[in-house]
């Protein structure tokens, strides 16, 4: 497993916009005191990839039958045609065409899916793992209606979330089921956490002033164990910021500027 290349080869004119995913979600913003953001793994997952944005505002309808003609499309913008969405497979499946061919180094593949923790009523994304280290053509992003009806994908709404993962390393993993007591130190940490958790929950229910002021236990956020030991390593993250896609001409220009600066020095 080498390299971390992600080349986004333009396949069609004016492909959908590709952006680094954000850690925020509207429903998380709407929670009381934004409490959803206290779960760091949620926001980390939200931002651990890149999103393809829908280029048109379009309403899609499925009548419940299984031919490709049973899914219909209506563009909600004047004088605009949809080119990236089709009914290819029938059975209430909607197909989005990314407009790019993605290339990764050997040992890496693309996981194409819906944006994490972004729900859409009436339709669900279908995940796919793609061997992009050799594939000379693009994949499609598919959604399946969960019931007959209509859904709207707004202009600028993400229709596909891509992230990278090692292609075969997981096949070497051997899950082992064992008693927690096999690891006395870990077991003690867990018992301390369980005890603290019960006390903290009781404090919240009793509206204990200090507990309410603390809001939530922050072991994961701080990367510390329940007994106070710093256990997280340099890979611990409380926020994810991925690089925005850059056009090759910009990259070449930056490289040329670096070369010029080196020569001048």
N, C-alpha and C positions, 0 to 999 in steps of 0.2 A: 504494500500500500504506500504509494508515493504521490507527492504533489497535491495541490489544492486548486487546480485550475478549474474555472468554470467559464467556458467560452459560449456566448449566446449568439449563434450564427443566424443572421437575418434571413428568413425564408420567404417572406411575402412583403410587398410594399406596405409601408406604414403599419408595422406590427404593433400589437398592443403594448402599452407602456409597461415596463418592468421596473419595479421599485423595491427597495429594502423594506421588509415588513416592519410595522410599528408594534410596540408592546401594549398599546392601549386598545380598548374595545368600548363601544358605546354603552353596552349593558354593564360593564365594569364601572364606567364613569357614573352610572345612575344608581349604583348601590349606596346604601347609607354610609356616609363618611368615606366613600370610595373603598370600603373594606375589602373588596375583591382583590385589590392590589397588594393586600397584606400576604397573599399567597404568591410568593416570588416565582415558583415554578410556572404559574399561569402566564405571567407577563414575559418570562424568558421563552416559553414555548411560542407565544404569539409572535415574537421577533426573531425566531431562529430560522429565517429563510427569506425568500423574495416572492413578491406577489405580481401576478399579471392582472392588469386592470381592464375591465370591460370597456370597449371603445364606444358603445352606444347604449342608450336607455331602451331596453327591450322587454316586452312581456311575452312569456312563453306559456302555452296552454296544452294540457294533455287531457284527452277525452276518456282515458281509461282502457283503450284498446291497444293492440300490440304492433300495428304496422308503422312504418316510418312516417306515413301521412297523418297519423293520429296525434302527432306533436306539431303545433303550429306556432308561428312567430309573428309578433307585431311590433315594429319599431316605433317608439314613442317620440320620434324626432322627425321634423319635416325634411324631405328630400335627402334622407339618409338610408342607405341600404346596409343590411347586416351581411358580413362576409366571414365572420369568425365563429358563427354558431350554426349548427345543423342538426337534423334528425337522421342519424346514420344507422342506428342499430334497432330502432323500434323499442317496444316494451317500456315506454315512458322515459327513455334515456335521451338526454340532451348532450350534444358533443360540442365542446369549445376547441378551437384550433389555436395553439399558442402563437404561431407566427415566427417561431424560432426553432432551430435545431440546436440542442444543448450538447456540449462536449465536455467530458471530464477526463481526468487522468486515469490510468489503470488502477484498479482497486477502489474506485469511487463510482457511485451511481446516484441518480436523481430520484427522490421520493416526491411524486406529484400528488397533491391532495387539496382539499379545501383548507382555507385559513384556519389554524387552530383556535378553538373557543369562539368561533363566529358562527352562530346558528342561523338557519334559514328555514322558515316554516314551509312545509309542503314539498321540499326537495332536499336531497342529501348528496354530498360529493362522494365519488368513488375513487379510492386511493389506488395508485400504481407505482411500482418500483421499476425503474427503467435503466438498462445497461447502457448508459450514455458514453462509456469509454470507447465504444466502437460503432455505435449506431449511426448510419449516415442519413437517417430521416427522422422526422419529428414524431412525437407521441401526441395523443389527444387527451384533453381533460374532460371527463364525463361526469354528469350529474344524473341521478334517477329520481323521478317523482315518487313521493311516498303515498300519494293518493291523487285521483283525478282533480284537476283544478288549474289555476293560473298562478304564476309567480313572476315577479319583475326583478331583473338584474339592472340596477341603476348604472348609468355611465360613471366610470371611475371605481365601481365596486370590484373587488378582487374576485376573479373566477377560478384562479389557480394559485396555489402556494407551492413553491418548489424549495426543497432543502436537500442537502447532500448527506450521504451516509456511506460507510465502508461496505463494499459489496459482499464479501464472503466471511469477514472476521466473525460475524455472529454465529456462523456454523460451527465454530470451534468452542463455543460456550457450552459448558455442561452444568445445567441447573442442579443444585444439590439441596435437598430438603433435610433440615437437621434441627434438633432442639436448640433453642436459644441458649440454654445452659452450657452448650459446648464451648461457648466463648464467654467466660465469667465476667470479663471487663465490659464487654458489649451488653451482656445481660444486666449488669448493674446500672449502666447508663440508661438502659431502657426502663428499668424499674424507677429510677430517679425521675425520668421524664414523665412516666405514668402518674407518679405521685404528685409532681408539680402541676400536671395538667388537671387533675381532679381538684386540687386546691384553687387553681386559677379559675376554673369553671364555676366553682362554688362562690368565689369572690365576686365574679361578674353577676351571678344570680342574686347575691346579697347586696349588690351595688356598693361594694367596698370601694372607698374613695381611691386608694392607691392602685387597686387592681383596674378600676375603670380608667384611671389616668394612663396606665401602661398600655391599654387597648388590646394588645395581643402579645403573646410570648414570641421573642425574636431570635430564638436559637438558630433557625435556618438562615434568617436574614444576616446575622452576624457571623455565621460559620463557626459557632461554638457548640459544644456538647452541653447537655443539661447540667453537668457538674462544673461547667465554666471553662473547660479546656478548649483551646483553639484547635479545631480539627480539620477545617477546610484548608485546601492547598491553594496554589496560585491560580488554579482553574475555577475557583469559586466565583460565581457571578450573581449580582443582584440586578443587573440590567444588561440587555443585549443591544449592541449597536453594530449592525452589519454594514459593509461598504455598499454604497449605491452603485449600480451598473454604470460603467463608463464606456464611451465610444472609443474604438481603437485609435481614431485620429487624435483624440485628446491624450490617450496614453502615449502615443508616439511623440506628440508635442512635448509632453512632460519629460520623456526620456531624453529628447534632444536638448531640452533646457538644462537637464542635469549634466549632460556631456559637455555643453558649453561652459557651465560654471566650473566643471572640473578642469577644463583646459585653461580657463582664465586664472585659476588659482595656482 
